[in-house]
Amino acid sequence: MQLFTGKTRDPILFVCFILLVLIHTALYGQSVPETCQGSLGDPIVNIDFGSGPGFGPPLEAGVTTYFYVPQIIEHDGQYTLASNVNQAKPDWHVMEDHTPGDENGYMLVVNASNEPGEFYRQQVTVCQNTDFEFSAWIINANTPETCAGHAKRPNVLFRIEDLHGNRIDEVATGDIEPTAIPEWKQYGFTFNTGDETDFYLVMINNNPGGCGNDLAIDDITFRACGPGLTVTAEGLTADGMLYACPGATLDLESSISAGFDTPLYQWQVRPDDHSGWMDLPGEMSSSLRGVPTDASRQYRIVAANNPANLSSEFCRVVSSPARITVVPPLSVNRQPEDIAACLNETPFFEVQASGGYPAPDYRWEVSRDPAGPWAAALPAQTGTPSNRYYPPTDSPGEYYYRCRLTTPALGCAPLHTRAAKLTVLPPVVTLNLPVRSLCADDAPLLLEGGLPLAEGNDHPGVYLGPGVSGGYFDPRAAGGPGTYEITYTLRNTSGCQYLATDRITVHPAALAEAGPDKKMLEGTHVQLDGTARLSGMDDGNGDFGFSWSPATGLDDPAVANPRASPPESLTYTLTVTTPNGCTATDTVRVQVLEKLVIPSAFTPNQDGVNDTWEIQGIADYPNASINVFNRWGRLVFHSRGYPLAWDGTAGGIPLPPGVYYYLIDPGIFLAPISGSLSIIR
């Protein structure tokens, strides 16, 4: 029954449509939307809509009631075949088709109409009294922002009809919500065919169109559904790939969950090139014994509840295939070689092997005799390549090592390499100086690092070389900059002498000059005059590193000549560093002269408050000339520098109250300053 004949969006008609759907559901019921929970059979229907460039071709007549457009979808009621959802409409999701490995694969993309039109219809012929799954993968093409967040949701009705159009069973997906990240989801249901064999599979629009209700459909399938059917090989679940060596024989076991009263079986095989499945004659039990591994093959078991379904390709369930891949047997491509080593050296054995899967597993064994007995060697250090082994060399003697090769692949026999001999030689002496670089002005270095590699040796070693005396190396005595060879000689209790050498490099010393002391007026700045050079060389600054401290008031403490504007007098230390790490320091004093603050009055009345003329900052001007005159121009006070503040007397006699005039010449930075001064008594 068709409820809508046009593209009307009349709300009254829409309400009527919803009421009719509810009445229909109440009268006939509806299955619960659930896909098959067991194993599936080979698909009778497997619609992936093909692949290719651009837009796909229209569906065959009668498959859908929607109108095909080979372009962007503009209106409700239209569909196209596209390889990406937004190919059908640019503001829809960016999402490729669902079919795995389907390059440029098409999907059915639909702008649903107001009417409950059919997205897809197909007739099938099946077995009686058999469970089948009808399903498809669906995605909401709209984003959460579509239609200002109020887009209509897709809702798809999966229906089974008889050939007269009568409903047998149906289930609805419910509203499919939009998501920020597009995600394919499988929808569908299972039903039993009963006494019928011919049906229509129908997918119907279950919501009105308008703004929203846009969707994509892919991988429509219809196939038998039955109990869960699994296969194991030698205790391993065959859910992917099994590996075996040639010549092995394997046993495959199957298990099936409840659902078939009396399950019937048939084992099948196909070559690893994925050609068709073939029945194994006579193999109709739940297990398959003696599977050969002369070539890579895939095996599976099919099961049904009765002989008719077992003989029908599409009315039985199948297990996941057990792929048995034949890999080469283990072989040694490179045997370990005999080696000789000194005490505490780090030699290694190395083996190259192939075969098995995923790769040979290496386990090292040790013995004092090439014929054994053998014991597990000490574990390899973390990070060591699996085909390499570093044997211990802390004790002289002869040792034998071999490698046992295994693989997780089934039926692969373990393999041993040849026994390789390790000879740990008698002890030698080593010299490893902890310091290999000095500056020419460094203090003498205590020499260390010479060691005898023999236990119980109580003879001391001797250090020799330029600048070496009493176990110390003096860079000055050695001759200054250059590279010098130091030897460590040791004679052990057996009279054997061992010699080891190492080198010390002496670098030129650094010389630093911070420049002359500076004076500056408060609030101004001065340029510091730092320089550096190597001892014995005239060239300055070069590739030296400069560092002034403290950094207070410096515009860049990492250059030779920074601009300094400290808030108060400071002593800066310059540290210079040569490219070889030699350092030297020097200091410079920057004196900050305060600006003069001259009072305009004072009260020399011997009350202990403001009894003298205190000139703030005058102490920074030791050569200043201070003169005070009375109103007739007579000089009443003069001082070169201002060690003692004036007490308002002339010749020891207090001056009368009144206005006086001063003239101060700081003698540096500032021009002469004049003004009036009041004595108040």
C-alpha positions in Angstrom: 0.0 0.0 0.0 1.4 3.4 -1.0 0.6 6.1 1.5 2.1 9.1 -0.3 1.9 9.8 -4.0 3.9 13.0 -4.1 6.7 14.7 -2.3 4.4 16.5 0.2 5.7 17.4 3.6 2.2 17.9 5.1 2.5 17.1 8.8 -1.0 15.6 8.9 -0.2 13.0 6.2 3.1 12.2 8.0 1.2 11.5 11.3 -1.2 9.3 9.4 1.8 7.4 8.0 3.3 6.8 11.4 -0.1 5.6 12.8 -0.5 3.1 10.0 3.0 1.8 10.6 2.2 1.3 14.3 -1.1 -0.4 13.5 0.7 -2.7 11.0 3.3 -3.6 13.6 0.7 -4.3 16.3 -1.2 -6.7 14.0 1.7 -8.6 12.5 4.5 -8.2 15.0 8.1 -7.6 14.1 11.4 -9.6 14.7 14.1 -8.3 17.0 17.0 -6.8 14.9 19.8 -9.3 15.5 22.3 -10.7 13.0 23.4 -14.4 13.1 25.2 -15.3 16.3 26.7 -18.5 15.0 28.3 -19.5 11.8 27.2 -18.5 8.3 27.0 -20.2 5.0 28.2 -19.2 1.6 26.1 -16.2 0.5 23.2 -16.7 -1.9 23.1 -12.9 -2.2 26.3 -10.9 -2.0 25.7 -7.4 -3.4 28.7 -5.1 -3.3 27.6 -2.9 -6.2 30.8 -3.4 -8.2 33.6 -1.0 -8.7 35.0 1.5 -11.2 35.8 5.1 -11.9 33.3 7.9 -11.4 29.6 7.0 -10.8 28.4 3.4 -11.2 25.6 2.3 -13.6 22.0 2.2 -12.6 20.5 -0.9 -10.9 18.4 -3.3 -12.9 14.8 -2.5 -13.4 12.6 -3.6 -10.4 15.5 -3.6 -7.9 14.6 -0.2 -6.4 11.8 2.4 -6.6 14.3 5.3 -6.4 15.3 7.4 -9.4 18.9 7.0 -10.6 21.2 10.0 -11.3 24.8 9.6 -12.5 25.8 12.7 -10.7 25.5 14.6 -7.4 22.2 13.9 -5.8 20.0 17.0 -5.7 16.5 15.9 -4.6 14.7 13.4 -2.4 13.9 10.1 -4.0 17.2 9.9 -6.0 20.1 7.5 -5.7 23.5 6.9 -7.3 26.4 4.4 -7.1 29.5 6.1 -5.8 32.9 5.1 -4.3 32.7 7.8 -1.6 29.7 9.2 0.3 30.6 12.8 -0.4 30.9 12.0 -4.1 27.2 11.9 -4.1 26.9 15.2 -2.2 29.8 17.3 -1.1 28.4 18.2 2.3 27.9 14.6 3.3 30.5 12.4 5.1 33.8 11.5 3.5 33.7 7.7 3.7 34.7 5.0 1.2 32.6 1.9 0.5 32.5 -0.9 3.1 33.7 -3.9 1.0 37.2 -4.9 2.2 39.9 -4.5 -0.4 37.5 -3.2 -3.0 39.5 -0.4 -4.8 37.1 2.3 -6.1 34.3 0.1 -4.9 30.7 1.4 -5.3 28.0 1.6 -2.7 24.3 2.6 -3.0 23.9 6.2 -1.9 20.3 7.4 -1.4 18.5 10.7 -0.6 15.4 9.1 0.9 12.0 10.3 -0.2 8.9 11.0 1.9 7.3 7.8 0.7 8.2 4.4 2.1 9.9 3.5 -1.1 12.1 0.4 -1.7 15.8 0.8 -1.5 16.4 -2.8 -2.7 14.4 -5.9 -3.8 15.6 -9.3 -4.9 14.0 -12.7 -5.3 15.8 -15.8 -3.7 15.1 -19.5 -3.8 16.2 -21.4 -0.7 15.8 -24.6 1.4 12.8 -25.2 3.6 13.0 -25.1 7.4 16.4 -23.4 7.4 17.6 -20.3 9.3 18.9 -17.5 7.1 20.5 -14.1 7.8 19.4 -11.0 5.8 21.8 -8.1 6.5 23.5 -5.1 5.0 26.1 -2.5 6.1 24.6 1.0 6.5 25.9 4.5 7.3 24.1 7.8 8.0 25.5 10.1 5.3 24.7 13.2 7.4 27.0 14.9 9.9 25.7 16.1 13.3 25.6 19.6 11.9 23.4 18.8 9.0 20.1 20.7 9.0 21.3 22.7 12.0 21.5 19.6 14.0 17.8 18.5 13.3 18.3 16.2 10.3 15.8 13.4 9.9 17.4 10.0 10.7 17.6 7.1 8.3 15.5 4.1 9.4 15.5 1.0 7.2 13.0 -1.8 7.3 14.3 -5.3 6.4 11.4 -7.3 5.1 10.9 -10.9 3.8 7.9 -11.3 1.5 6.4 -14.3 -0.3 6.0 -14.1 -4.1 2.5 -12.6 -3.6 3.9 -9.6 -1.7 2.7 -10.9 1.7 4.9 -10.1 4.6 6.6 -13.1 6.2 8.9 -11.3 8.6 10.5 -7.9 9.0 12.7 -5.8 11.3 13.6 -2.1 11.4 17.0 -0.7 12.2 15.5 2.1 14.3 16.8 5.6 13.8 20.4 5.6 12.7 22.0 8.6 14.5 24.6 10.9 12.8 28.2 10.7 14.1 31.1 13.1 13.9 33.3 10.3 12.6 31.5 8.1 10.0 31.2 4.4 10.9 29.8 1.5 8.9 27.4 -0.7 11.0 25.8 -4.0 10.1 22.0 -4.3 10.4 19.7 -7.2 9.7 18.0 -10.2 11.2 17.5 -13.9 10.9 14.4 -15.9 10.1 13.3 -19.4 9.3 12.0 -20.3 5.9 9.4 -22.8 7.2 7.7 -24.7 4.4 8.4 -22.0 1.8 11.4 -21.9 -0.7 10.8 -18.6 -2.7 11.0 -15.2 -1.2 11.6 -11.5 -1.9 14.3 -9.7 0.1 13.2 -6.0 0.5 14.8 -3.0 2.1 12.3 -0.2 2.7 12.6 3.5 3.7 11.0 3.6 7.2 11.2 7.4 7.8 10.0 10.4 5.8 12.5 12.4 3.7 13.0 16.2 3.7 16.1 17.6 5.4 18.2 14.5 6.3 17.3 10.8 5.9 20.4 10.4 3.6 22.2 7.1 3.8 24.6 4.7 2.1 24.1 0.9 1.8 26.7 -1.7 0.9 27.4 -5.5 1.1 23.8 -6.8 1.1 24.0 -10.5 2.0 21.6 -13.4 2.4 23.0 -16.6 3.7 22.3 -19.6 5.9 22.7 -19.2 9.7 23.5 -22.0 12.1 25.4 -23.0 15.2 29.0 -21.8 15.7 31.4 -23.9 13.8 35.2 -23.8 14.5 38.3 -25.7 13.4 41.5 -26.4 15.4 44.8 -27.9 14.3 47.1 -29.5 16.8 45.4 -27.5 19.5 45.7 -24.2 17.6 42.6 -22.3 16.6 42.5 -22.0 12.9 41.2 -18.4 12.8 44.0 -17.2 10.5 46.9 -19.1 9.2 48.8 -22.2 10.3 52.4 -23.0 9.3 53.9 -26.4 8.9 57.1 -27.9 7.5 57.1 -30.4 4.6 56.5 -34.0 5.5 54.4 -33.3 8.6 50.9 -34.7 9.0 48.3 -32.7 10.9 44.9 -33.5 12.5 42.1 -31.0 12.2 39.3 -31.0 14.7 35.9 -29.2 14.6 33.5 -28.2 17.2 29.9 -27.0 16.9 27.6 -25.3 19.3 24.0 -26.3 20.1 21.5 -25.8 17.3 21.5 -28.9 15.0 19.8 -32.0 16.4 22.1 -34.3 14.4 24.8 -32.3 12.6 26.1 -33.7 9.4 29.6 -32.8 8.1 31.7 -32.5 5.0 35.3 -31.4 4.8 36.5 -29.3 1.9 39.8 -28.2 0.5 41.0 -25.6 -2.0 44.5 -24.6 -3.2 46.1 -21.6 -1.7 45.4 -19.6 -4.9 41.8 -19.1 -3.6 40.1 -21.1 -6.4 36.9 -23.0 -5.6 36.2 -25.3 -2.7 36.1 -29.0 -3.3 34.6 -31.8 -1.2 37.1 -34.3 0.3 35.5 -37.7 -0.6 34.5 -39.7 2.4 35.6 -37.0 4.9 32.2 -36.5 6.6 33.1 -36.8 10.3 33.9 -33.9 12.8 37.7 -34.5 12.4 40.1 -34.7 9.5 43.1 -37.0 10.2 46.5 -37.1 8.5 46.3 -33.8 6.6 49.5 -33.7 4.4 51.8 -30.7 4.2 53.3 -31.3 0.8 51.7 -28.0 -0.4 49.9 -24.9 1.0 46.2 -25.4 1.1 43.0 -24.2 2.9 40.6 -26.5 4.7 37.1 -25.9 6.1 34.2 -28.0 7.3 30.6 -27.5 6.3 27.7 -28.6 8.5 23.9 -29.0 8.1 20.9 -30.4 10.0 19.8 -32.8 7.2 21.2 -34.4 4.1 19.3 -32.1 1.7 20.8 -29.0 3.2 24.3 -30.6 3.3 24.2 -31.2 -0.4 23.0 -27.7 -1.1 25.7 -25.2 -1.5 23.7 -22.4 0.1 21.8 -24.2 2.8 24.6 -25.2 5.1 27.0 -23.3 7.4 30.8 -23.2 7.0 33.7 -22.7 9.3 36.4 -20.1 8.9 39.1 -21.6 6.6 42.2 -23.1 8.2 45.0 -22.0 5.9 47.9 -24.3 6.2 51.0 -22.7 4.7 54.0 -25.0 4.0 57.3 -23.4 4.9 60.8 -24.6 4.3 62.4 -26.8 7.0 65.0 -25.4 9.3 68.4 -25.1 7.8 71.8 -23.5 8.9 73.1 -21.1 6.3 76.1 -20.0 8.4 77.7 -22.1 11.1 79.4 -20.5 14.2 83.2 -20.2 13.9 85.9 -20.9 16.5 87.2 -17.8 18.2 90.0 -16.8 20.6 89.7 -13.9 23.1 91.5 -12.2 25.9 90.0 -12.0 29.3 86.9 -9.8 29.5 86.8 -9.1 25.8 83.4 -9.3 24.1 83.7 -11.7 21.1 80.5 -13.3 19.8 79.3 -16.3 17.9 76.9 -15.7 15.0 74.6 -18.1 13.2 72.4 -17.6 10.1 69.5 -19.9 9.7 66.3 -20.0 7.7 63.1 -21.9 7.4 60.1 -22.3 9.7 57.8 -19.5 10.7 57.9 -16.7 11.6 61.6 -17.1 12.1 64.0 -19.6 13.7 64.2 -19.4 17.5 67.8 -19.5 18.7 68.8 -21.1 22.0 72.5 -21.3 22.9 74.1 -24.3 24.8 77.5 -24.6 26.4 79.9 -27.5 27.3 83.5 -28.1 28.2 83.7 -31.0 25.7 82.6 -30.9 22.0 80.7 -34.2 22.6 78.7 -32.8 25.6 76.9 -33.0 27.9 75.3 -29.7 27.0 73.6 -27.1 29.3 71.7 -23.9 28.6 74.1 -21.0 28.2 73.7 -17.8 30.2 70.9 -15.6 28.9 71.9 -13.0 26.2 71.9 -9.4 27.1 68.8 -7.3 26.3 69.0 -5.9 22.8 71.3 -8.6 21.4 70.3 -9.9 18.0 68.7 -13.4 18.4 71.2 -15.1 16.1 74.2 -13.7 18.0 75.7 -14.7 21.3 78.3 -13.0 23.5 79.9 -15.7 25.7 81.4 -14.8 29.0 85.3 -14.4 29.0 86.0 -13.9 32.7 88.0 -17.1 33.1 90.8 -18.5 30.9 90.2 -21.9 29.2 88.5 -23.7 26.3 84.7 -23.8 26.0 82.3 -25.1 23.3 79.1 -23.5 22.2 76.3 -24.6 19.8 72.9 -23.2 18.9 69.6 -25.2 19.0 67.2 -24.0 16.4 63.4 -24.4 16.7 60.3 -22.8 15.2 56.6 -22.5 16.2 55.6 -23.9 12.8 54.0 -27.3 13.1 55.9 -30.5 12.4 59.3 -28.8 12.1 62.1 -30.8 13.7 64.7 -28.9 15.8 68.2 -28.5 14.5 71.7 -28.0 16.1 74.6 -26.2 14.7 78.2 -27.4 14.9 80.1 -27.1 18.2 82.3 -24.0 18.0 85.3 -23.6 20.3 86.0 -20.5 22.4 89.6 -20.1 23.7 89.9 -17.5 26.5 93.6 -16.4 26.5 95.7 -15.7 29.6 95.4 -12.2 31.1 96.7 -9.0 29.6 97.0 -5.5 30.9 94.8 -2.6 30.0 95.1 1.2 30.2 92.0 3.3 30.0 92.8 6.8 31.3 89.7 8.4 32.8 90.9 11.9 31.6 92.3 12.2 28.1 92.2 16.0 27.7 93.9 18.8 29.7 94.6 22.5 29.4 98.2 23.7 29.5 97.7 25.6 32.8 95.9 22.7 34.6 97.4 21.2 37.7 99.3 17.8 37.4 96.9 14.9 36.8 97.0 11.7 38.9 97.3 8.9 36.4 94.8 6.0 36.8 93.2 3.4 34.6 96.0 0.9 34.3 94.8 -2.6 35.3 96.2 -6.1 35.3 93.6 -8.6 34.1 94.8 -11.4 36.4 93.6 -12.2 39.8 96.2 -12.3 42.6 98.7 -10.1 40.9 100.2 -7.8 43.6 102.9 -6.2 41.5 102.3 -2.5 40.9 102.3 -1.1 37.4 104.4 1.9 36.2 103.3 4.9 34.2 105.8 6.4 31.8 105.8 9.2 29.2 106.5 12.9 28.6 105.6 15.0 31.7 105.1 11.8 33.9 106.6 11.8 37.3 105.6 9.9 40.5 102.4 8.7 38.9 101.4 12.3 37.8 101.2 13.9 34.4 102.2 17.6 34.4 101.1 19.4 31.2 103.8 22.1 31.6 106.6 19.6 32.1 105.3 17.6 29.1 106.1 20.6 26.8 102.7 22.5 26.6 100.1 21.9 23.9 100.2 18.6 22.0 99.3 14.9 22.2 101.4 12.6 24.4 101.5 8.8 24.7 101.3 7.4 28.2 102.3 3.8 28.8 101.3 1.4 31.7 103.8 -1.4 32.2 103.2 -4.4 34.5 105.2 -7.4 35.3 103.2 -10.2 36.8 104.3 -12.9 39.3 105.3 -15.2 36.4 107.7 -12.6 35.1 105.6 -11.7 32.0 105.5 -8.1 31.1 102.4 -6.5 29.7 102.2 -3.1 28.2 99.2 -0.9 27.4 99.1 2.7 26.0 96.7 5.6 25.9 97.0 9.2 24.9 96.5 12.6 26.6 96.0 15.8 24.6 97.1 19.1 26.1 95.2 22.1 24.7 96.5 25.8 24.8 95.4 27.7 27.9 92.9 30.5 27.7 93.6 34.1 28.7 90.8 36.5 29.6 90.8 40.3 29.9 87.7 42.0 31.2 89.1 45.5 30.3 89.5 48.6 32.5 87.1 49.6 35.3 84.2 51.8 34.2 82.2 54.7 35.6 78.8 55.7 34.5 76.0 58.0 35.6 72.9 56.4 37.1 70.4 55.6 34.3 73.0 55.5 31.5 75.2 52.6 30.2 78.8 51.7 29.3 80.3 49.2 26.9 82.5 46.5 28.5 85.7 45.6 26.7 86.2 41.9 27.1 88.8 40.0 25.0 90.2 36.5 24.9 93.1 34.7 23.4 95.1 31.5 23.6 98.3 31.3 25.6 101.2 32.0 23.3 99.0 33.5 20.5 98.2 37.1 19.6 94.9 36.6 17.9 91.9 37.4 20.1 88.2 36.4 20.5 88.1 33.8 17.7 85.8 30.9 18.5 85.9 31.5 22.3 82.8 31.3 24.4 82.1 34.4 26.6 80.1 34.5 29.8 79.7 37.5 32.1 78.4 37.2 35.6 76.3 38.4 37.2 74.1 39.1 34.2 72.4 42.0 36.0 72.1 45.0 33.7 73.8 43.3 30.7 72.1 43.3 27.3 73.8 40.0 26.3 76.0 38.2 28.9 77.3 35.8 26.2 79.2 38.3 24.0 82.6 39.8 24.5 81.5 43.5 24.6 78.0 43.7 26.2 76.4 47.0 27.1 76.1 47.3 30.9 73.5 49.4 32.7 73.6 48.0 36.3 71.2 49.7 38.9 74.2 50.0 41.3 77.9 49.6 41.3 78.9 46.0 40.4 82.0 43.9 39.8 81.5 41.7 36.7 83.5 38.5 36.1 84.3 37.4 32.6 84.8 33.7 31.9 86.1 32.7 28.5 86.1 29.1 27.2 88.1 27.8 24.3 86.6 25.3 21.8 88.5 22.6 23.7 87.0 23.5 27.1 89.9 25.5 28.6 88.7 28.5 30.7 90.1 31.7 32.2 88.5 34.6 34.2 89.0 38.3 34.8 87.0 41.0 36.5 86.0 44.6 35.9 84.3 47.1 38.2 81.5 49.3 37.0 80.8 52.2 39.3 77.4 53.8 39.1 77.4 57.5 40.0 74.2 58.7 41.6 72.5 61.9 40.4 72.9 64.7 42.9 69.9 65.5 45.1 70.6 69.0 46.6 68.4 70.2 49.5 67.1 73.8 49.2 67.2 74.4 53.0 68.4 73.0 56.3 68.1 74.0 60.1 71.4 74.1 61.8 69.9 74.7 65.3 71.6 71.8 67.0 68.4 69.8 67.6 69.9 66.7 65.8 67.5 67.0 62.9 68.6 68.5 59.6 71.5 70.3 61.2 73.8 69.9 58.1 73.4 70.4 54.4 73.3 66.8 53.2 73.9 66.4 49.4 72.8 63.0 48.3 75.2 61.3 45.9 78.1 63.7 46.3 80.3 60.9 47.7 80.5 59.5 44.1 82.2 62.8 43.0 85.4 63.1 45.1 86.8 66.0 42.9 83.6 68.0 43.1 83.9 71.8 43.9 81.2 73.1 46.3 80.9 76.9 46.9 78.2 78.8 48.9 77.7 82.6 48.6 75.7 85.1 50.6 73.3 87.5 48.9 76.1 90.1 48.4 78.2 87.5 46.5 80.7 86.8 49.3 82.0 83.2 49.5 81.0 81.8 52.9 81.8 78.0 52.2 84.1 76.1 49.9 85.1 72.4 49.7 87.0 70.2 47.3 85.1 67.0 47.6 82.5 66.9 50.3 83.9 64.7 53.1 81.9 66.6 55.8 78.5 68.1 55.3 78.4 71.9 55.9 76.9 73.0 59.2 76.0 76.5 58.2 79.0 78.3 59.7 81.7 80.5 58.2 85.0 80.5 60.0 83.4 78.6 62.9 80.8 81.3 63.4 77.1 80.4 62.6 75.7 82.4 59.7 72.5 84.3 60.2 69.2 82.8 58.8 68.5 83.8 55.2 68.9 82.9 51.6 72.3 81.9 50.2 73.4 80.7 46.8 75.4 77.6 45.8 77.5 76.6 42.8 78.5 72.9 42.6 80.9 71.6 39.9 80.8 67.7 40.0 83.9 67.5 37.9 82.6 64.5 35.9 79.6 63.8 33.7 77.4 66.6 35.1 77.6 70.4 34.3 78.0 72.9 37.2 74.8 73.2 39.2 73.6 76.4 40.9 70.6 77.3 43.1 69.4 78.9 46.3 69.8 77.6 49.8 67.9 78.7 52.9 69.3 78.6 56.4 66.5 78.4 58.9 67.2 78.7 62.6 
